[in-house]
Amino acid sequence: MSSILYFFKQSIQGFARNLSTTLGSIITIFLSLFIIGLFLVGATVVDNIVKSVENEVSITAYVADSASQADLDAVQAYIAGLDGVSSVSFTTKDEALEEFKAMSSNADIVDELGGNPLPASINVELSDPQKVEEVAGKIQTSDLFAKVADEENPADSLKYGQRTVERLFQVTNYLRYGGLVLIALLVFIALVFINNTIRLAIMARRKEIAIMRLVGASNGFIRGPFLMEGALHAIIGAALAIGCIELIRRIALPKLQASLAFLPIQVEMNVFLAIYLALLVAGLIIGLIGSAFAMRRYLKV
């Protein structure tokens, strides 16, 4: 216990000796962890949006007016048996027109239609949105669907939103890769700052370290204060980052949710707690590794 108190006292003195460098180290760790935390929160929000879009992915297969009921029943039974399909329903021409009227903001357009040009359709809900291409491919190559398809080319009678999801996945993948590169760069910068801070602390105490060696102080006793100093830099930086993200969670996020109520940007508290723990652990590891590198290079004990 007395050793820990000694290490803590020496690390505080190290703060005072190299105040500007110490503040630079703490600010660098704070900014690095703050940006990393924001990235993790943003990644959670993007993941929620992607999952929401995925859940909306379905297939609509338009059928010809001349299709017989027996053929329609056969097609629906075939589709219902495909892997990845959760349910199949049928929308008649009249039901399609009623849905169009409900969605249309201009009643005159509905009146000008004259008849009912809308086709009936088979609606396919998916248990696994990732299989939409596979399911759509099996439907459009089916001889059963070719007999009832609204268009000569069965592929033209299918509508599904996989292209939108694929583009969204591409964007999120780019963001993830860019985020990983940014995180690696920020961690490297933080390590460099801690390394320089501990190096200056070692240089400032070189005479005291030489005396400690002469009187037989152990390597752990000499290294302890520098490890403690690096750890304190990291803990303070992580605490500042966590505090700023918590302010964002309490103040900015509710306003963002209110203005973008149509998007699933709600982030659960347990996710924030996991992020806070990850930032604290990451900061501590960065502080200890930065200190260890500095001691290995400049403290030959």
C-alpha positions in Angstrom: 0.0 0.0 0.0 2.8 2.4 0.9 4.4 1.7 -2.5 1.2 2.5 -4.3 1.0 5.8 -2.4 4.6 6.6 -3.3 4.0 5.8 -6.9 0.9 8.1 -6.9 2.8 10.9 -5.2 5.7 10.7 -7.6 3.3 10.6 -10.6 1.6 13.8 -9.3 5.0 15.5 -9.0 5.7 14.4 -12.6 2.5 16.2 -13.6 3.9 19.4 -12.1 7.3 19.0 -13.6 6.1 18.7 -17.2 2.7 20.5 -17.0 2.5 21.5 -20.7 3.5 18.1 -22.0 1.2 16.4 -19.4 -1.8 18.5 -20.5 -1.0 17.8 -24.2 -0.9 14.0 -23.4 -4.2 14.2 -21.5 -5.9 16.3 -24.2 -4.7 14.0 -26.9 -6.0 10.9 -25.1 -9.3 12.7 -24.4 -9.8 13.7 -28.1 -8.8 10.3 -29.3 -11.2 8.4 -27.0 -13.9 11.0 -27.6 -13.8 10.5 -31.3 -13.6 6.8 -30.9 -16.7 6.9 -28.6 -18.6 9.0 -31.1 -17.7 6.6 -33.8 -19.0 3.6 -31.7 -22.3 5.5 -31.0 -22.6 6.4 -34.7 -21.9 2.8 -35.7 -24.7 1.6 -33.4 -27.1 4.1 -34.9 -26.2 3.1 -38.5 -26.5 -0.5 -37.6 -30.0 0.1 -36.2 -31.0 2.0 -39.4 -29.6 -0.8 -41.6 -31.5 -3.5 -39.7 -34.7 -1.3 -40.0 -34.3 -1.1 -43.7 -33.6 -4.8 -43.9 -36.8 -5.6 -42.1 -38.7 -3.7 -44.8 -37.2 -5.7 -47.6 -39.9 -7.8 -49.3 -40.7 -9.1 -52.8 -43.8 -8.1 -54.8 -44.6 -10.3 -57.8 -47.1 -8.8 -60.2 -49.4 -11.3 -61.9 -51.5 -11.0 -65.1 -55.2 -10.4 -65.1 -55.7 -13.5 -67.1 -53.9 -15.8 -64.6 -56.1 -18.7 -63.4 -56.8 -19.3 -59.8 -55.2 -22.7 -60.0 -52.0 -21.3 -61.4 -51.9 -18.6 -58.7 -52.4 -21.1 -55.9 -49.6 -23.2 -57.4 -47.2 -20.3 -57.5 -48.0 -19.2 -54.0 -47.5 -22.7 -52.7 -44.1 -22.9 -54.5 -43.0 -19.5 -53.1 -44.1 -20.4 -49.6 -41.9 -23.4 -49.7 -38.7 -21.5 -50.6 -36.0 -21.1 -47.9 -36.0 -17.6 -46.5 -39.7 -17.0 -47.0 -41.8 -16.3 -43.9 -45.2 -15.6 -45.4 -47.0 -15.2 -48.7 -50.1 -13.1 -49.3 -52.2 -12.1 -52.3 -53.4 -8.6 -53.2 -56.3 -8.4 -55.7 -56.7 -5.6 -58.3 -59.4 -4.0 -56.2 -57.3 -4.1 -53.1 -54.3 -2.6 -55.0 -56.5 0.3 -56.2 -57.8 1.0 -52.7 -54.2 1.0 -51.4 -53.3 3.4 -54.2 -56.2 5.7 -53.3 -55.2 5.7 -49.7 -51.6 6.7 -50.5 -52.4 9.2 -53.2 -52.6 12.8 -52.2 -54.5 13.8 -55.4 -57.9 12.4 -55.7 -58.2 13.6 -59.3 -55.5 11.2 -60.4 -57.6 8.3 -59.2 -60.7 9.6 -60.9 -58.8 10.0 -64.2 -57.7 6.4 -64.2 -61.0 5.4 -65.7 -60.7 1.7 -65.0 -58.3 -0.2 -62.8 -54.9 -0.5 -64.5 -53.2 -1.9 -61.4 -52.3 -5.6 -61.5 -52.9 -8.1 -58.7 -49.8 -9.2 -56.9 -48.2 -11.8 -54.7 -46.5 -10.3 -51.6 -43.5 -12.2 -50.2 -42.3 -11.5 -46.7 -38.8 -12.8 -45.9 -37.5 -14.4 -42.7 -33.9 -13.6 -43.8 -33.6 -10.3 -45.8 -30.1 -11.3 -46.9 -31.7 -14.1 -49.1 -33.8 -11.7 -51.1 -31.7 -12.1 -54.3 -31.8 -15.9 -53.9 -35.5 -16.0 -53.4 -36.2 -13.5 -56.2 -34.0 -15.5 -58.6 -35.8 -18.7 -57.9 -39.2 -17.0 -58.4 -38.3 -15.4 -61.8 -36.8 -18.6 -63.1 -39.8 -20.7 -62.1 -42.0 -22.0 -64.9 -45.0 -21.6 -62.6 -44.4 -17.9 -62.2 -43.7 -17.5 -65.9 -47.3 -18.6 -66.6 -48.8 -15.9 -64.4 -46.3 -13.0 -64.6 -47.7 -9.6 -65.6 -44.8 -9.0 -68.0 -43.4 -11.2 -70.8 -40.0 -11.2 -69.0 -40.7 -12.6 -65.4 -37.9 -10.5 -64.0 -39.8 -7.3 -64.9 -42.7 -8.5 -62.8 -40.7 -8.6 -59.6 -40.0 -5.6 -57.4 -37.8 -5.7 -54.3 -35.5 -3.2 -52.5 -32.2 -5.2 -52.4 -30.3 -2.6 -54.4 -31.1 0.0 -51.8 -29.9 -2.2 -49.0 -26.7 -3.1 -51.0 -25.9 0.5 -51.5 -26.5 1.1 -47.8 -24.2 -1.8 -46.9 -21.5 -0.4 -49.2 -21.7 3.0 -47.5 -21.6 1.5 -44.0 -18.7 -0.7 -44.9 -16.7 2.3 -46.1 -17.6 4.1 -42.9 -16.4 1.2 -40.8 -13.1 0.8 -42.7 -12.5 4.6 -42.5 -13.4 4.5 -38.8 -10.9 1.7 -38.1 -8.1 3.6 -39.9 -9.0 6.8 -37.9 -9.0 4.9 -34.6 -5.6 3.3 -35.4 -4.2 6.8 -36.2 -5.6 8.3 -33.0 -4.3 5.5 -30.8 -0.8 5.9 -32.4 -0.9 9.7 -31.8 -1.9 9.1 -28.1 0.9 6.6 -27.7 3.4 9.0 -29.1 2.3 11.8 -26.7 2.4 9.5 -23.6 5.8 8.2 -24.7 7.2 11.7 -24.9 5.6 12.7 -21.6 7.1 9.7 -19.7 10.5 10.3 -21.5 10.6 13.8 -20.1 9.6 12.6 -16.6 12.5 10.0 -16.8 15.0 12.7 -17.9 13.8 15.1 -15.1 14.4 12.3 -12.5 17.6 10.8 -13.9 19.7 11.8 -10.9 17.2 10.5 -8.4 16.9 7.2 -10.5 20.7 6.9 -10.4 20.7 7.2 -6.6 17.9 4.7 -6.3 19.9 2.2 -8.3 22.9 2.7 -6.1 20.9 2.0 -2.9 19.5 -1.2 -4.4 16.0 -0.1 -5.4 14.2 -2.8 -7.4 13.3 -2.3 -11.1 9.6 -2.4 -10.2 10.0 0.3 -7.6 11.8 2.6 -10.1 9.3 1.9 -12.9 6.2 2.1 -10.8 5.8 5.9 -10.7 6.1 6.2 -14.5 3.5 3.5 -15.1 1.2 5.2 -12.6 1.7 8.5 -14.4 0.8 7.0 -17.8 -2.2 5.3 -16.3 -3.4 8.6 -14.7 -3.1 10.4 -18.0 -5.2 7.8 -19.6 -7.8 7.6 -16.8 -8.3 11.4 -16.8 -8.5 11.5 -20.6 -11.0 8.7 -20.7 -13.1 10.3 -17.9 -13.3 13.5 -19.9 -14.3 11.6 -23.1 -16.9 9.7 -21.2 -18.3 12.9 -19.6 -18.6 14.6 -23.0 -20.4 11.6 -24.5 -22.7 11.4 -21.6 -23.6 15.1 -22.1 -24.4 14.3 -25.7 -26.5 11.4 -24.6 -28.5 13.5 -22.2 -28.8 16.8 -24.2 -28.1 16.4 -27.9 -29.4 12.8 -28.6 -33.0 13.4 -27.4 -33.2 16.5 -29.6 -31.9 14.5 -32.6 -34.4 11.7 -31.9 -37.3 14.2 -31.7 -36.3 15.8 -35.1 -35.7 12.5 -36.8 -38.5 10.5 -35.3 -38.9 8.5 -38.5 -35.4 7.0 -38.0 -34.5 4.3 -35.4 -31.7 6.2 -33.8 -32.5 5.2 -30.2 -29.4 3.8 -28.5 -30.0 1.8 -25.3 -28.2 2.8 -22.1 -26.5 -0.6 -21.8 -24.8 0.2 -25.2 -23.5 3.4 -23.7 -22.3 1.7 -20.6 -20.4 -0.9 -22.8 -18.9 2.0 -24.7 -17.8 3.8 -21.5 -16.2 0.6 -20.2 -14.4 0.0 -23.5 -13.1 3.6 -23.5 -11.8 3.3 -20.0 -10.1 0.0 -20.6 -8.7 1.2 -24.0 -7.4 4.4 -22.3 -5.7 2.4 -19.5 -4.1 0.1 -22.0 -2.9 3.0 -24.1 -1.4 4.7 -21.1 0.4 1.6 -19.8 1.7 0.6 -23.3 3.0 4.2 -23.9 4.7 4.2 -20.6 6.2 0.8 -21.1 7.6 1.8 -24.5 9.2 4.9 -23.0 10.7 3.0 -20.1 12.1 0.3 -22.4 13.8 2.9 -24.5 15.0 5.5 -21.9 15.0 3.7 -18.6 17.6 0.9 -18.6 16.6 -1.0 -15.4 
